[in-house]
Amino acid sequence: MDFTFTQEQEEMRAHLDSFLKNICPDEYVEKCDNDGVPPYEAYKALCDGGWLGLIIPEEYGGTGGDAIDLAILLEETGKRFEELAMWLFRTMTWGAFAIMAHGSEDQKKFFLPKIAKGELSFAFGLTEPSSGSDAAALKTKAEAIGNDKYLINGQKVFTSGMDISDYCLVVLRTSQEDMKQKGISTFMIDTKKKGIEIKKIDTLGHRSIGTTQVFYNDVEVTKDDIIGEIGGGWKICDSCLWYERLCLSAARTGAAEACFNLALEYAKTREQFDKPIGKNQAISHKLADMKVMIELSRLLFYKFATSINANEASRHEAAILKLYTSESYKTITEHAMQIYGGYGFCMEYPIQRFFRDARLSVIGAGTSEIQRNIIAKSLGL
Ligand SMILES: Cc1cc2nc3c(=O)[nH]c(=O)nc-3n(C[C@H](O)[C@H](O)[C@H](O)COP(=O)(O)OP(=O)(O)OC[C@H]3O[C@@H](n4cnc5c(N)ncnc54)[C@H](O)[C@@H]3O)c2cc1C
C-alpha cells in the first residue's frame, strides 16, 4: 500500500496548518471551551475558504477531493480544535456524503452546492434514551399520513450540534411490523420545523458545541425528505459509518498529536531535581509510547482512507481503526496529564481539555466494547 502524499496534498496540509493557526489560535480555542460557545468565526472562515466542498464533486460546486484529502483536512483541524473538526465532520459525513451516496438527483442539486458554499450545516440523530449500543432498537417513528406526508413522534438523545445545524439526518422507524434493522428509514429534517424541541445536555467534555436531546412532537415531513429508499435507512447509516470512522480517527489523532507536543515540550523544560523531567526514564518512556501510538494511528487512518478510495473498506477494518485510535487518544491524554503533574489538573492549562474531550472517543459513535465485539465476530468468535 502506497502512503505517499501527492505534492498537492502536501501543499494543502501546509496551507491548512498556517490557515488554521490564524483562524483558530489557542486563546480562541480556550475561550470557546470555557464559555461553551461554538467556534462560529473559525467555522465560517473554513466555509468561506471552500473547505466544506472538499469531497463534493465539481459538478455540484465542490472540489472533488477523495478520502485522503478528507483525512488531511480533519487531522489538521483536529490538531487545532477537536470541536471545530467535529462540526466539519458532521456536515461532511451526514450532509455531503449521505446525500452524494444516497440522495435523489433533486436532493443533490438542492443540498450539495449549498454545502459546498458553507451555507448549511448538519447533525445526526440515531441514539435514543433506550437504544444506544443497540441502535437498531430505536422507537421514534415516522407514521405515513396519506401518500405524501409523515408525522414524527419520539425522542432522540445525544444529537450533537443539533442547535447549530440547519438539517439533521434523523433515523426513524417507518414500519412497526419490521423491528430492528428492517423498517428503519432516514429523513433529512429541517431543524427549525414546528414540533421540534432541542435541549442542551451538560457534558464533561466537548463543551464548545456539545450535544443535545431532541423531542419530536407531531413533526410533519414529506416523502421528499426521505434519503434513499423507505425501509433502507439502516444500510445508509452503515455506509456513512466509513466516513464517520475516518473523520473521527483523523481528527482525534490530530488532537492527540497536539496534546503530545505540549507534553514533550513540558518534559524538556520543566525541571525537578536539577534536570528536565524528560531525563527520567519513567517520563521519556511515556513519551516514546505516545509517539508510537500516534504513528500507528496515522498509518491506520490513512490505510483506511486508501481502502475507502479503492471501495474496499470493511466493517472490521473500521472497528479496528475506531478502537485503536480512540483508545490511543485517551491514553495519550492521560500520560500528558501525568507528565504535567499538578498543572495538568489546572483549568488554566490546555491538557485538561484534551483529557476531557478524549474521554468521549471511547464511548461516542460506538463504544470500545462494541468495536471489540465486531472485531471478535470477524474472527469467527
Ligand atoms: C457527547 C456525546 C455525543 C454524541 N453524539 C451523538 C450524535 O451526534 N448522534 C447520535 O446518534 N449519537 C451520539 N452519541 C451517542 C453515542 O453514540 C452513544 O452514547 C454510544 O453509542 C453508547 O450508547 P449508550 O450511551 O446508550 O450506552 P449503552 O449502549 O447503554 O452502553 C453502556 C455500557 O454497556 C456496554 N455495552 C452495551 N452493549 C454491550 C455489548 N453487547 N457488549 C459489551 N458491552 C456492551 C457499552 O460498551 C457501555 O460501556 C453521543 C454520545 C455522547 C456522550
PDBQT file of the ligand as one rigid body, heavy atoms in Angstrom, charges set to zero:
ROOT
HETATM    1  C1  LIG A 401     -21.130  13.721  23.910  1.00  0.00    +0.000 C 
HETATM    2  C2  LIG A 401     -21.812  12.686  23.074  1.00  0.00    +0.000 A 
HETATM    3  C3  LIG A 401     -22.077  12.957  21.744  1.00  0.00    +0.000 A 
HETATM    4  C4  LIG A 401     -22.785  12.042  20.966  1.00  0.00    +0.000 A 
HETATM    5  N1  LIG A 401     -23.154  12.372  19.682  1.00  0.00    +0.000 NA
HETATM    6  C5  LIG A 401     -24.048  11.598  19.017  1.00  0.00    +0.000 A 
HETATM    7  C6  LIG A 401     -24.647  12.058  17.794  1.00  0.00    +0.000 A 
HETATM    8  O1  LIG A 401     -24.334  13.138  17.286  1.00  0.00    +0.000 OA
HETATM    9  N2  LIG A 401     -25.619  11.288  17.238  1.00  0.00    +0.000 N 
HETATM   10  C7  LIG A 401     -26.029  10.101  17.769  1.00  0.00    +0.000 A 
HETATM   11  O2  LIG A 401     -26.911   9.466  17.206  1.00  0.00    +0.000 OA
HETATM   12  N3  LIG A 401     -25.447   9.624  18.916  1.00  0.00    +0.000 NA
HETATM   13  C8  LIG A 401     -24.489  10.351  19.549  1.00  0.00    +0.000 A 
HETATM   14  N4  LIG A 401     -23.946   9.902  20.743  1.00  0.00    +0.000 N 
HETATM   15  C9  LIG A 401     -24.390   8.635  21.299  1.00  0.00    +0.000 C 
HETATM   16  C10 LIG A 401     -23.291   7.577  21.397  1.00  0.00    +0.000 C 
HETATM   17  O3  LIG A 401     -23.003   7.031  20.145  1.00  0.00    +0.000 OA
HETATM   18  C11 LIG A 401     -23.771   6.536  22.430  1.00  0.00    +0.000 C 
HETATM   19  O4  LIG A 401     -23.652   7.158  23.704  1.00  0.00    +0.000 OA
HETATM   20  C12 LIG A 401     -22.965   5.271  22.394  1.00  0.00    +0.000 C 
HETATM   21  O5  LIG A 401     -23.213   4.558  21.199  1.00  0.00    +0.000 OA
HETATM   22  C13 LIG A 401     -23.269   4.356  23.579  1.00  0.00    +0.000 C 
HETATM   23  O6  LIG A 401     -24.649   4.252  23.840  1.00  0.00    +0.000 OA
HETATM   24  P1  LIG A 401     -25.186   4.493  25.338  1.00  0.00    +0.000 P 
HETATM   25  O7  LIG A 401     -24.613   5.757  25.825  1.00  0.00    +0.000 OA
HETATM   26  O8  LIG A 401     -26.665   4.358  25.305  1.00  0.00    +0.000 OA
HETATM   27  O9  LIG A 401     -24.556   3.334  26.189  1.00  0.00    +0.000 OA
HETATM   28  P2  LIG A 401     -25.113   1.819  26.329  1.00  0.00    +0.000 P 
HETATM   29  O10 LIG A 401     -25.368   1.231  24.995  1.00  0.00    +0.000 OA
HETATM   30  O11 LIG A 401     -26.194   1.797  27.333  1.00  0.00    +0.000 OA
HETATM   31  O12 LIG A 401     -23.826   1.094  26.942  1.00  0.00    +0.000 OA
HETATM   32  C14 LIG A 401     -23.441   1.204  28.305  1.00  0.00    +0.000 C 
HETATM   33  C15 LIG A 401     -22.211   0.329  28.532  1.00  0.00    +0.000 C 
HETATM   34  O13 LIG A 401     -22.526  -1.050  28.202  1.00  0.00    +0.000 OA
HETATM   35  C16 LIG A 401     -21.650  -1.542  27.221  1.00  0.00    +0.000 C 
HETATM   36  N5  LIG A 401     -22.339  -2.471  26.335  1.00  0.00    +0.000 N 
HETATM   37  C17 LIG A 401     -23.577  -2.320  25.770  1.00  0.00    +0.000 A 
HETATM   38  N6  LIG A 401     -23.846  -3.370  24.971  1.00  0.00    +0.000 NA
HETATM   39  C18 LIG A 401     -22.774  -4.198  25.031  1.00  0.00    +0.000 A 
HETATM   40  C19 LIG A 401     -22.433  -5.440  24.440  1.00  0.00    +0.000 A 
HETATM   41  N7  LIG A 401     -23.251  -6.035  23.581  1.00  0.00    +0.000 N 
HETATM   42  N8  LIG A 401     -21.229  -5.993  24.707  1.00  0.00    +0.000 NA
HETATM   43  C20 LIG A 401     -20.370  -5.384  25.571  1.00  0.00    +0.000 A 
HETATM   44  N9  LIG A 401     -20.624  -4.201  26.171  1.00  0.00    +0.000 NA
HETATM   45  C21 LIG A 401     -21.813  -3.623  25.905  1.00  0.00    +0.000 A 
HETATM   46  C22 LIG A 401     -21.159  -0.303  26.460  1.00  0.00    +0.000 C 
HETATM   47  O14 LIG A 401     -19.948  -0.550  25.781  1.00  0.00    +0.000 OA
HETATM   48  C23 LIG A 401     -21.040   0.704  27.590  1.00  0.00    +0.000 C 
HETATM   49  O15 LIG A 401     -19.826   0.523  28.266  1.00  0.00    +0.000 OA
HETATM   50  C24 LIG A 401     -23.171  10.788  21.523  1.00  0.00    +0.000 A 
HETATM   51  C25 LIG A 401     -22.858  10.493  22.859  1.00  0.00    +0.000 A 
HETATM   52  C26 LIG A 401     -22.211  11.435  23.638  1.00  0.00    +0.000 A 
HETATM   53  C27 LIG A 401     -21.928  11.091  25.082  1.00  0.00    +0.000 C 
ENDROOT
TORSDOF 0
